[in-house]
Amino acid sequence: MAKGSKEPREIQNRQVVAVVGSGRVGLPLALFIAEKGHTVYGLDIDQNKINLVSKGKMPFLEEGAPELLKKHLNKKFIPSTDFSNIAKAKVIILTLGTPVDENMNPSLVQIDKALETASQYFKNNQLLVLRSTVSPGTTSYVKSFINGLSKFKVGTNFYLAFCPERIAEGKSLKEMAEIPQIVGGVDRQSTQKAADFFLGLGIKVNRSDDVSAELAKLFTNMYRYINFGISNEFMILAGNYNRDIYKIVDLVNKDYKRGGLALPGLTGGPCLFKDGFFLISDVPFADLIATSWKINESIPLFLINKVRQRRKLEGKKAVVLGLAFKADIDDIRESLAFKVKKALERERAAVYLHDPYISGYQSNLDEVLKDADFVFVATNHSYYKKLDMESLKKLVSKNCVICDVWNIFKTNRIIFTIKSLENMTGKKSKTELMEDFEHPGLI
């Protein structure tokens, strides 16, 4: 540390941190903090997960994490199911799932359980950080819980802040160092304590209050989700006019300062799917969020219905490529690939699933594709972008239909046949070529 540093002494001196929850948010965070020199307890109630991590094995894909786990395991990073380690910590970070219930209302069950357990070990002057996405007012709810404990008063001898993660799964470690940390304390002292902690990790900090921070995280996710909904609706509109959505998006964005239109695709995952429901009950007009949800969730059925108009799927071999909710990760939560699967099963197709990152679905790709009548690219994994089109044509049936909303095959056609690829190489007359491209955006 440079001479004359004005960082607080408690940050200069390495401290103990307890990260509650060793999942896709908590474990990378714990390793990141350990790399900065602090001693970190990675706590979880899942004994199997802790056993796996204790053996030096990551339970999921995360770039750079295996190396940090090997470096810090049982040194700066201690995985454990013993929540009494919270008593040793100066900073406690909750990274828990915050789902919606069966009625799509925010559920605080996991937070309640964690607080009931963790609060047994709270000590004076600890800082509690909520990390996961929560509905507005949740941090205040936690404050009331803590103040209800006879020993503590938040802002006096205990501190509380909401500091959301805003990283991309799979690239957490890289993005934690790059993305400013929103810090929303429930009072000035809590904000300062939390800001000092993250500044000590070398992270830029944007200070706010707890509710503003909660809303900022939700707005971040919903802004992206609504934009994807717009792109997917534009895809449908472009198809109605028999035009190429990929070229249109390029026209919108190319060399234009106010562009930024996203490409269409399947939009799922545990955050974007549910976060709108944290807001939807609080606005007089919920149409924008609700409509985006309807559009994004309907895309699998929309595309399969387009295929049904031209091809009978009953009894046909249908292959779904990719099960993860986004590219190059192994997380299938709220993935729309399973909507594709169910829709194909309803059509009585013989459905085969493949994903290079998901255990149980990593069989030989050539064997999965052999004699396929229909191929649906559900996830734009880099692995599939390496597929050789000439080899694909030799594997699948001669009348195979491919649905490629991600445009990984660079045909600029969302739905196309293997036969049409021959047209694109000039094996047919100009007249026939024009007929094949009568519907350039779809089949």
C-alpha positions in Angstrom: 0.0 0.0 0.0 1.3 3.4 -1.0 2.7 5.7 1.7 0.1 8.2 2.8 -2.9 6.0 1.9 -6.1 7.4 3.4 -7.9 4.0 3.4 -9.4 3.3 6.8 -7.2 1.4 9.2 -9.7 -1.5 9.4 -9.3 -2.0 5.6 -5.5 -1.7 5.7 -5.5 -4.4 8.3 -6.7 -7.7 6.8 -9.9 -8.8 8.3 -12.2 -11.8 8.4 -15.2 -12.0 6.1 -18.1 -14.5 6.1 -19.8 -15.1 2.8 -23.1 -16.8 3.4 -24.1 -18.9 0.3 -21.5 -20.6 -1.8 -23.3 -20.5 -5.1 -22.7 -18.7 -8.4 -22.7 -15.3 -6.7 -21.1 -16.1 -3.3 -18.3 -18.5 -4.2 -16.6 -16.3 -6.8 -17.0 -13.3 -4.5 -15.4 -15.2 -1.6 -12.4 -16.2 -3.8 -12.1 -12.6 -5.1 -12.0 -11.3 -1.5 -9.5 -14.0 -0.5 -7.3 -12.9 -3.4 -7.2 -9.4 -1.9 -5.7 -10.8 1.3 -8.6 -11.2 3.6 -9.5 -14.4 5.4 -12.9 -15.6 4.0 -15.3 -18.3 5.3 -17.4 -19.6 2.5 -20.6 -20.8 4.3 -23.4 -23.0 2.9 -26.0 -25.4 4.3 -25.4 -27.8 1.4 -22.9 -30.3 2.7 -22.3 -31.9 -0.7 -21.3 -28.5 -2.2 -19.0 -27.8 0.7 -17.4 -31.2 0.4 -16.8 -30.7 -3.3 -15.3 -27.2 -2.8 -13.2 -28.6 0.1 -11.6 -31.0 -2.4 -10.6 -28.1 -4.6 -13.3 -28.6 -7.2 -15.6 -25.9 -8.5 -19.3 -26.9 -8.5 -19.9 -24.8 -11.7 -18.0 -23.1 -14.5 -16.4 -19.8 -13.6 -13.5 -18.3 -15.5 -10.4 -18.1 -13.3 -12.1 -19.6 -10.2 -10.4 -23.0 -10.2 -7.0 -21.4 -10.0 -8.0 -19.1 -7.1 -9.6 -22.0 -5.3 -6.4 -24.1 -5.5 -4.3 -21.1 -4.4 -6.4 -20.1 -1.3 -8.2 -23.3 -0.2 -7.7 -23.8 3.6 -5.5 -20.7 3.7 -7.3 -17.5 3.0 -10.5 -19.3 1.9 -12.2 -21.8 4.3 -15.4 -23.6 3.0 -17.6 -24.6 5.9 -21.2 -25.5 7.0 -20.4 -24.2 10.5 -22.2 -20.8 10.7 -20.6 -20.1 14.1 -17.7 -18.8 12.0 -19.8 -15.7 11.5 -18.8 -14.6 15.0 -15.2 -14.3 13.8 -16.1 -12.0 10.9 -16.0 -8.2 10.7 -18.0 -8.3 7.5 -20.9 -10.7 6.7 -22.2 -10.9 3.1 -25.5 -12.7 2.3 -25.6 -14.1 -1.2 -28.9 -16.1 -1.2 -31.5 -17.0 -3.8 -34.5 -14.6 -3.7 -37.2 -16.4 -5.7 -40.8 -15.6 -6.3 -43.5 -17.8 -4.8 -46.2 -19.8 -6.6 -48.2 -16.6 -7.1 -45.1 -14.8 -8.5 -44.8 -12.6 -5.4 -41.3 -12.0 -3.8 -40.4 -14.7 -1.3 -38.2 -13.9 1.7 -38.1 -17.5 3.0 -34.4 -18.0 2.4 -33.5 -14.6 3.8 -35.6 -15.3 6.9 -33.9 -18.7 7.4 -30.5 -17.2 7.0 -31.1 -14.4 9.4 -32.5 -16.7 12.0 -29.3 -18.8 11.8 -26.7 -16.1 11.3 -28.1 -13.7 14.0 -27.2 -16.2 16.7 -23.6 -15.3 16.0 -23.8 -11.5 15.4 -21.4 -9.4 17.3 -21.1 -5.7 18.0 -19.9 -3.5 15.1 -20.2 -6.1 12.4 -21.2 -5.0 8.8 -24.0 -7.0 7.1 -24.1 -6.7 3.3 -27.0 -8.0 1.3 -25.7 -9.0 -2.2 -28.5 -10.8 -4.0 -31.3 -9.0 -6.0 -34.2 -8.3 -3.7 -37.6 -6.6 -3.9 -37.7 -2.9 -2.8 -37.9 -2.6 1.0 -36.1 -5.8 1.7 -33.1 -4.2 3.3 -35.4 -2.1 5.5 -37.1 -5.4 6.5 -33.7 -6.8 7.5 -33.0 -3.7 9.5 -36.2 -4.2 11.5 -35.2 -7.8 12.1 -31.8 -6.8 13.5 -33.2 -3.9 15.6 -35.7 -6.5 17.0 -32.7 -8.3 18.5 -32.2 -6.8 22.0 -28.4 -6.4 21.6 -28.2 -4.4 18.4 -29.2 -1.1 16.9 -28.4 -0.6 13.2 -26.3 2.5 12.7 -25.0 2.5 16.3 -23.4 -0.9 17.0 -24.3 -2.9 13.9 -24.2 -1.8 10.2 -26.3 -2.8 7.2 -26.1 -2.1 3.4 -27.4 -3.4 0.2 -24.6 -3.8 -2.3 -25.9 -5.7 -5.4 -23.8 -7.9 -7.7 -24.0 -6.8 -11.3 -21.7 -9.3 -12.9 -22.2 -11.7 -15.8 -22.2 -15.3 -14.8 -19.0 -17.0 -15.9 -17.0 -13.8 -15.9 -17.6 -12.8 -12.3 -14.0 -12.4 -11.2 -13.1 -10.2 -14.1 -16.1 -8.0 -13.9 -16.0 -7.6 -10.1 -12.7 -5.7 -10.6 -14.1 -3.6 -13.4 -17.7 -2.7 -12.6 -18.4 0.1 -10.0 -20.1 -1.2 -6.8 -23.4 0.3 -5.8 -23.4 0.8 -2.0 -26.7 1.5 -0.4 -26.6 1.8 3.4 -29.6 2.2 5.6 -27.8 5.1 7.3 -24.7 7.2 6.7 -22.5 5.1 9.0 -23.5 1.9 7.2 -22.9 3.4 3.8 -19.5 4.5 4.9 -18.6 1.1 6.4 -19.7 -0.7 3.2 -18.0 1.8 0.9 -14.7 1.4 2.9 -14.9 -2.4 2.5 -15.3 -2.4 -1.2 -12.8 0.4 -1.7 -10.3 -1.8 0.2 -10.9 -4.4 -2.5 -9.8 -2.0 -5.2 -13.4 -1.5 -6.5 -14.8 1.9 -7.4 -17.9 2.7 -5.3 -21.1 4.6 -6.1 -22.8 5.6 -2.8 -26.6 5.7 -2.4 -29.3 4.7 0.0 -30.7 1.2 0.4 -34.0 1.6 -1.6 -32.3 3.4 -4.4 -29.7 0.7 -4.6 -32.4 -2.0 -4.7 -34.2 -0.2 -7.5 -31.0 0.4 -9.4 -30.3 -3.3 -9.5 -33.9 -4.2 -10.6 -33.9 -1.4 -13.2 -30.6 -2.7 -14.6 -32.0 -6.1 -15.1 -35.4 -5.0 -16.4 -33.9 -2.5 -18.8 -32.0 -5.3 -20.5 -35.0 -7.6 -20.4 -37.3 -5.1 -21.9 -34.7 -4.3 -24.6 -34.6 -8.0 -25.5 -38.4 -8.1 -25.7 -38.2 -5.2 -28.1 -35.6 -7.0 -30.3 -37.7 -10.2 -30.3 -40.9 -8.3 -31.3 -38.9 -6.5 -34.0 -37.8 -10.0 -35.2 -41.5 -11.0 -35.6 -42.3 -7.7 -37.4 -39.4 -8.1 -39.8 -40.6 -11.6 -40.6 -44.1 -10.3 -41.3 -42.5 -8.0 -44.0 -40.2 -10.8 -45.2 -37.1 -8.9 -44.3 -33.8 -9.9 -42.6 -33.8 -8.8 -39.0 -30.0 -9.2 -38.7 -29.4 -6.7 -41.5 -32.0 -4.4 -40.1 -30.3 -4.4 -36.7 -27.0 -3.6 -38.4 -28.6 -0.7 -40.2 -30.0 0.6 -36.9 -26.7 0.4 -35.1 -23.9 0.9 -37.6 -22.0 4.2 -37.1 -25.1 5.6 -35.3 -24.5 7.2 -31.9 -28.0 6.5 -30.6 -28.1 2.9 -31.8 -27.8 0.0 -29.4 -30.6 -2.3 -30.6 -29.9 -5.9 -29.4 -30.1 -8.9 -31.6 -33.0 -11.3 -31.1 -32.7 -14.5 -29.1 -34.0 -16.7 -26.3 -34.0 -14.6 -23.1 -34.1 -16.6 -19.9 -32.2 -17.1 -16.7 -32.9 -16.9 -12.9 -32.6 -13.1 -12.8 -34.2 -11.5 -15.8 -37.2 -13.9 -15.7 -38.3 -13.1 -12.1 -37.0 -9.6 -11.3 -39.9 -7.8 -13.0 -42.3 -9.5 -10.6 -40.4 -7.6 -7.8 -41.7 -4.4 -9.4 -44.9 -5.2 -11.1 -47.2 -4.9 -8.1 -45.8 -1.4 -7.3 -46.7 0.4 -10.6 -50.1 1.5 -11.7 -49.4 0.4 -15.3 -47.5 -2.8 -15.4 -48.0 -3.4 -19.2 -44.4 -2.7 -20.2 -42.8 -5.3 -17.9 -45.6 -7.8 -18.4 -45.6 -7.5 -22.2 -41.8 -8.0 -22.3 -42.2 -11.1 -20.3 -45.0 -12.4 -22.6 -42.9 -11.7 -25.7 -39.7 -13.3 -24.4 -41.4 -16.3 -23.0 -43.4 -16.9 -26.2 -40.5 -16.9 -28.6 -39.9 -20.7 -28.5 -43.5 -21.5 -29.3 -43.6 -18.8 -32.0 -40.6 -20.3 -33.8 -41.8 -23.9 -33.5 -45.3 -22.9 -34.8 -43.6 -21.3 -37.8 -41.9 -24.7 -38.5 -45.2 -26.5 -37.9 -46.8 -24.5 -40.7 -44.3 -26.1 -43.2 -43.3 -29.3 -41.6 -44.9 -32.1 -39.7 -42.9 -32.8 -36.5 -44.7 -35.9 -35.3 -42.3 -38.9 -35.4 -39.4 -36.8 -36.5 -36.0 -36.6 -34.8 -35.7 -33.2 -33.2 -32.4 -32.0 -31.7 -32.1 -29.1 -29.2 -28.6 -27.6 -29.1 -27.9 -25.9 -25.8 -29.7 -26.1 -22.5 -28.0 -23.3 -20.5 -29.8 -20.0 -20.3 -26.9 -18.2 -21.9 -23.7 -18.9 -23.8 -20.7 -20.7 -22.3 -22.0 -21.4 -18.8 -23.5 -24.5 -17.2 -26.6 -23.0 -15.6 -29.9 -24.2 -16.8 -32.1 -22.3 -14.4 -35.2 -20.7 -16.2 -33.7 -21.7 -19.5 -36.1 -21.4 -22.4 -34.5 -24.5 -24.0 -36.9 -26.6 -21.8 -39.9 -24.8 -23.3 -38.6 -25.8 -26.7 -38.3 -29.4 -25.5 -41.8 -29.5 -24.1 -43.3 -27.9 -27.3 -41.5 -30.5 -29.4 -42.7 -33.3 -27.2 -46.3 -32.0 -27.6 -45.8 -32.4 -31.3 -44.8 -36.0 -30.6 -41.3 -35.5 -32.0 -38.4 -37.7 -30.8 -36.4 -35.1 -28.8 -32.7 -35.3 -28.3 -30.8 -32.8 -26.1 -27.2 -31.7 -26.2 -25.1 -29.2 -24.2 -21.3 -29.3 -24.0 -21.3 -27.9 -20.5 -24.2 -29.8 -18.8 -23.6 -33.2 -17.2 -25.7 -35.9 -18.8 -26.1 -34.1 -22.2 -22.5 -34.1 -23.4 -22.7 -37.1 -25.7 -21.0 -37.1 -29.1 -22.5 -34.2 -31.1 -22.2 -36.1 -34.5 -24.2 -39.0 -33.1 -26.9 -36.6 -31.7 -27.2 -34.8 -35.0 -27.2 -37.9 -37.2 -30.4 -38.1 -39.4 -31.9 -35.2 -37.5 -35.1 -33.8 -39.1 -35.2 -30.6 -37.1 -32.4 -28.8 -35.2 -33.2 -25.9 -32.8 -30.2 -23.8 -31.6 -31.4 -22.8 -28.2 -28.1 -21.5 -26.7 -25.3 -19.7 -28.6 -22.4 -21.6 -27.1 -19.0 -20.9 -28.7 -18.8 -24.7 -29.1 -21.6 -24.7 -31.7 -20.1 -21.8 -33.6 -17.4 -24.2 -34.6 -19.8 -26.5 -36.4 -18.8 -27.1 -40.0 -21.8 -26.6 -42.2 -20.6 -29.1 -44.8 -20.2 -31.7 -42.1 -23.6 -30.8 -40.7 -25.2 -31.4 -44.1 -23.7 -34.9 -44.2 -25.0 -35.7 -40.8 -28.7 -34.5 -40.8 -31.5 -35.7 -43.0 -31.6 -34.1 -46.5 -34.9 -32.3 -45.6 -33.7 -31.1 -42.2 -35.1 -27.8 -40.9 -32.8 -25.6 -38.7 -34.0 -22.9 -36.4 -31.1 -20.6 -35.6 -32.4 -17.4 -34.0 -28.8 -16.7 -32.8 -27.6 -16.7 -36.4 -24.6 -18.8 -35.4 -24.5 -20.3 -38.9 -24.3 -16.8 -40.4 -27.1 -17.5 -42.9 -29.1 -14.5 -41.7 -32.1 -16.7 -41.7 -33.9 -17.7 -38.5 -35.5 -20.8 -40.0 -34.0 -22.5 -43.0 -33.7 -25.9 -44.6 -30.5 -27.8 -45.4 -31.5 -27.7 -49.0 -31.6 -24.0 -49.0 -27.9 -24.0 -48.1 -27.2 -25.4 -51.6 -29.0 -22.4 -53.1 -26.7 -20.1 -51.1 -23.7 -21.7 -52.8 -25.1 -21.1 -56.3 -26.2 -24.6 -57.3 -29.6 -23.4 -58.5 -30.8 -20.9 -61.0 -31.3 -17.3 -60.2 -35.1 -17.7 -60.4 -35.1 -20.6 -58.0 -32.7 -18.7 -55.7 -35.2 -15.8 -55.5 -38.0 -18.2 -54.7 -36.0 -19.7 -51.8 -35.4 -16.2 -50.4 -39.0 -15.1 -50.7 -39.1 -15.2 -46.9 -35.5 -14.1 -46.0 -36.3 -13.7 -42.3 -38.0 -17.0 -41.8 -38.3 -20.4 -43.6 
